[in-house]
Amino acid sequence: MIYSKTPRKETLRSITDAIHIPFWLDDPARPAPEAELTHTISTDLLVIGAGFTGLWTALMAKEADLSRDVVILEAGEVAQGATGRNGGFMDASITHGFLNGVARWPREISTLHAMGLMNLAEIESTIDRLNIECDYHRTGEIDIATEPYLLDDFKKIIELAKPYNINFQFLDRDQIYSVVKSPLFIGGIKRFDSSIVNPAQLAWGLRKACLDLGVQLFEKTPVTKLEEENKVIVAHTPHGRIRAKRLALATNAFPPLLKRISYYVVPVYDYVLMTEPLTPSQRESIGWHGREGLSDANNQFHYFRTTLDGRILWGGYDAVYHWNNGFGSHLENKPASFARLAEHFFQAFPQLEGARFTHAWGGAIDTCARFSPFWGTAHHGKTAYAMGYTGLGVGASRFGARVMLDILDGKQTERTGLEFVRTKPLPFPPEPFRSLGINLSRWSLDQADRNQGRENLWLRAMDWLGLGFDS
Ligand SMILES: Cc1cc2nc3c(=O)[nH]c(=O)nc-3n(C[C@H](O)[C@H](O)[C@H](O)COP(=O)(O)OP(=O)(O)OC[C@H]3O[C@@H](n4cnc5c(N)ncnc54)[C@H](O)[C@@H]3O)c2cc1C
């Protein structure tokens, strides 16, 4: 393991001026919020949460049937949750990567892979059709080795994927050097069905498309309680109420409105830095002329990509769980994680010593024990939910929304017939075992990174139980 735990003084200076707002939301194009709900209304379909899952649900519902009344209630503003805070890596995989998918659903992996490709293609065609400017590029993504044993892992993945006709490309040291120059990077594996996007701009484009089609959106409107009343669900907000025939819950890692969700999803905080725009000579020094999304392939990994105005986003590594599903904006600012990330950045790119970071932020990831989305219903089938993307939901959230609509409309489709869709993750145990288990896993993953990938007894037991993190 080559990444240091201790930031230098120079590194700490690089983050002193960073503002704690997600870079993507710090954009003059950010729309002014719609009004809050202050009265009582009724609707055919209520969507709670205006991140990618909620926006896709509303858009696809309205596009399928313009006569259907659709309302979105959002506690804050569109994209202020994970949707406006992520790295903007949009992968075709709906199973959190091929390895996780093939390990859990070996009989369905070919179908799941094909459905993921179709989902990505449909996102692309929607962006084109609606003319959404969101710096979208199908660039592919490269996982990078910083240790020789990872190169062997890459070769094994390529062999494992061959029977499913899933293409990966192995990159040796020279080939990775021609993509990006770092003294730490010794090889890579490239996936082609992966894109980068400005996630907030995509969300705002979906928001506009929803409004243009007549979806009613109320922002600054948290739902505080749900009640089932005969044929409808009643959602209570601080100053209004809404009676809905159907309800789509798209609240991700936020404190859930249905208690059962808290058994399956834990919020895990992830942190991100954004540099100032690099100068032409800084950019030349790292030779990263393409827009490929990159990440290193350790258990505790960094993801990094460029922006339209020539910055580098550098995030990941720390994944912090707080006691009893701790959640809130106070957890989004973590100076120690920002400093560690910055130190790792300068280790990867010593040529950029002296560069400054302008933005530093955090966000909660809706982690579940199978690391990929799951679905469920409540209120005698009138309510459905989709969540659990575990950090790979920028693309998969559209599939999550698609399945949620199938369920709410009572449609039997190829999607709803999948074991992937019909099953749920294992629940997390209650506290204190929840914290103990998660923190022990995190510590063990760090140890494995420092020990040539060798897993301790705990990780081997987790693998055996189907709880191992494998992608
Ligand atoms: C730091 C970070 C980096 C990530 N990087 C990537 C990446 O590069 N690629 C990738 O694929 N995925 C990534 N992810 C994950 C990805 O961002 C999410 O999977 C995806 O955005 C989920 O969208 P969502 O709509 O389900 O949730 P969210 O965007 O979190 O939306 C949920 C919404 O529900 C609202 N809400 C919650 N409760 C209520 C309530 N009671 N009443 C009304 N509204 C409510 C919230 O305000 C919020 O706006 C990352 C996540 C984080 C945090």
The ligand as an SDF file (V2000), in Angstrom:
LIG
                    3D

 53 58  0  0  0  0  0  0  0  0999 V2000
  -19.7180   11.4190   -2.7600 C   0  0  0  0  0  0  0  0  0  0  0  0
  -20.4710   10.4840   -3.6830 C   0  0  0  0  0  0  0  0  0  0  0  0
  -19.8750   10.0640   -4.8670 C   0  0  0  0  0  0  0  0  0  0  0  0
  -20.5640    9.2270   -5.7410 C   0  0  0  0  0  0  0  0  0  0  0  0
  -20.0130    8.9350   -6.9580 N   0  0  0  0  0  0  0  0  0  0  0  0
  -20.7210    8.2040   -7.8540 C   0  0  0  0  0  0  0  0  0  0  0  0
  -20.2410    8.0170   -9.1760 C   0  0  0  0  0  0  0  0  0  0  0  0
  -19.2330    8.5920   -9.5900 O   0  0  0  0  0  0  0  0  0  0  0  0
  -20.9530    7.1970   -9.9940 N   0  0  0  0  0  0  0  0  0  0  0  0
  -22.1160    6.6050   -9.6020 C   0  0  0  0  0  0  0  0  0  0  0  0
  -22.7160    5.8610  -10.3770 O   0  0  0  0  0  0  0  0  0  0  0  0
  -22.6320    6.8460   -8.3730 N   0  0  0  0  0  0  0  0  0  0  0  0
  -21.9870    7.6450   -7.5110 C   0  0  0  0  0  0  0  0  0  0  0  0
  -22.5360    7.9320   -6.2970 N   0  0  0  0  0  0  0  0  0  0  0  0
  -23.8960    7.4260   -6.0070 C   0  0  0  0  0  0  0  0  0  0  0  0
  -24.9720    8.2190   -6.7630 C   0  0  0  0  0  0  0  0  0  0  0  0
  -24.7570    9.6060   -6.5930 O   0  0  0  0  0  0  0  0  0  0  0  0
  -26.3480    7.8270   -6.2270 C   0  0  0  0  0  0  0  0  0  0  0  0
  -26.4960    6.4080   -6.3130 O   0  0  0  0  0  0  0  0  0  0  0  0
  -27.4980    8.4570   -6.9910 C   0  0  0  0  0  0  0  0  0  0  0  0
  -27.3260    9.8430   -7.1580 O   0  0  0  0  0  0  0  0  0  0  0  0
  -28.7740    8.1550   -6.2340 C   0  0  0  0  0  0  0  0  0  0  0  0
  -29.8110    9.0130   -6.6530 O   0  0  0  0  0  0  0  0  0  0  0  0
  -31.1500    9.0290   -5.8140 P   0  0  0  0  0  0  0  0  0  0  0  0
  -32.1000    9.8810   -6.5530 O   0  0  0  0  0  0  0  0  0  0  0  0
  -31.5770    7.6430   -5.5150 O   0  0  0  0  0  0  0  0  0  0  0  0
  -30.7520    9.6940   -4.4160 O   0  0  0  0  0  0  0  0  0  0  0  0
  -30.4720   11.2270   -4.0020 P   0  0  0  0  0  0  0  0  0  0  0  0
  -29.8080   11.9880   -5.0740 O   0  0  0  0  0  0  0  0  0  0  0  0
  -29.7800   11.1980   -2.6790 O   0  0  0  0  0  0  0  0  0  0  0  0
  -31.9280   11.8390   -3.8470 O   0  0  0  0  0  0  0  0  0  0  0  0
  -32.7620   11.5520   -2.7580 C   0  0  0  0  0  0  0  0  0  0  0  0
  -33.6090   12.8110   -2.5670 C   0  0  0  0  0  0  0  0  0  0  0  0
  -34.6630   12.5310   -1.6660 O   0  0  0  0  0  0  0  0  0  0  0  0
  -34.9020   13.6960   -0.9120 C   0  0  0  0  0  0  0  0  0  0  0  0
  -35.6040   13.2880    0.3190 N   0  0  0  0  0  0  0  0  0  0  0  0
  -35.1480   12.4370    1.2570 C   0  0  0  0  0  0  0  0  0  0  0  0
  -36.0630   12.2920    2.2370 N   0  0  0  0  0  0  0  0  0  0  0  0
  -37.1200   13.0700    1.8960 C   0  0  0  0  0  0  0  0  0  0  0  0
  -38.3820   13.3560    2.5080 C   0  0  0  0  0  0  0  0  0  0  0  0
  -38.7370   12.8040    3.6800 N   0  0  0  0  0  0  0  0  0  0  0  0
  -39.2290   14.2140    1.8850 N   0  0  0  0  0  0  0  0  0  0  0  0
  -38.8990   14.7680    0.6890 C   0  0  0  0  0  0  0  0  0  0  0  0
  -37.7100   14.5360    0.0710 N   0  0  0  0  0  0  0  0  0  0  0  0
  -36.8390   13.7050    0.6690 C   0  0  0  0  0  0  0  0  0  0  0  0
  -33.5370   14.2570   -0.6440 C   0  0  0  0  0  0  0  0  0  0  0  0
  -33.5540   15.6180   -0.2790 O   0  0  0  0  0  0  0  0  0  0  0  0
  -32.8180   13.9710   -1.9680 C   0  0  0  0  0  0  0  0  0  0  0  0
  -32.8530   15.0830   -2.8390 O   0  0  0  0  0  0  0  0  0  0  0  0
  -21.8710    8.7510   -5.3920 C   0  0  0  0  0  0  0  0  0  0  0  0
  -22.4580    9.1640   -4.1980 C   0  0  0  0  0  0  0  0  0  0  0  0
  -21.7820   10.0250   -3.3540 C   0  0  0  0  0  0  0  0  0  0  0  0
  -22.4580   10.4910   -2.0790 C   0  0  0  0  0  0  0  0  0  0  0  0
  1  2  1  0
  2  3  1  0
  2 52  2  0
  3  4  2  0
  4  5  1  0
  4 50  1  0
  5  6  2  0
  6  7  1  0
  6 13  1  0
  7  8  2  0
  7  9  1  0
  9 10  1  0
 10 11  2  0
 10 12  1  0
 12 13  2  0
 13 14  1  0
 14 15  1  0
 14 50  1  0
 15 16  1  0
 16 17  1  0
 16 18  1  0
 18 19  1  0
 18 20  1  0
 20 21  1  0
 20 22  1  0
 22 23  1  0
 23 24  1  0
 24 25  2  0
 24 26  1  0
 24 27  1  0
 27 28  1  0
 28 29  2  0
 28 30  1  0
 28 31  1  0
 31 32  1  0
 32 33  1  0
 33 34  1  0
 33 48  1  0
 34 35  1  0
 35 36  1  0
 35 46  1  0
 36 37  1  0
 36 45  1  0
 37 38  2  0
 38 39  1  0
 39 40  1  0
 39 45  2  0
 40 41  1  0
 40 42  2  0
 42 43  1  0
 43 44  2  0
 44 45  1  0
 46 47  1  0
 46 48  1  0
 48 49  1  0
 50 51  2  0
 51 52  1  0
 52 53  1  0
M  END
$$$$
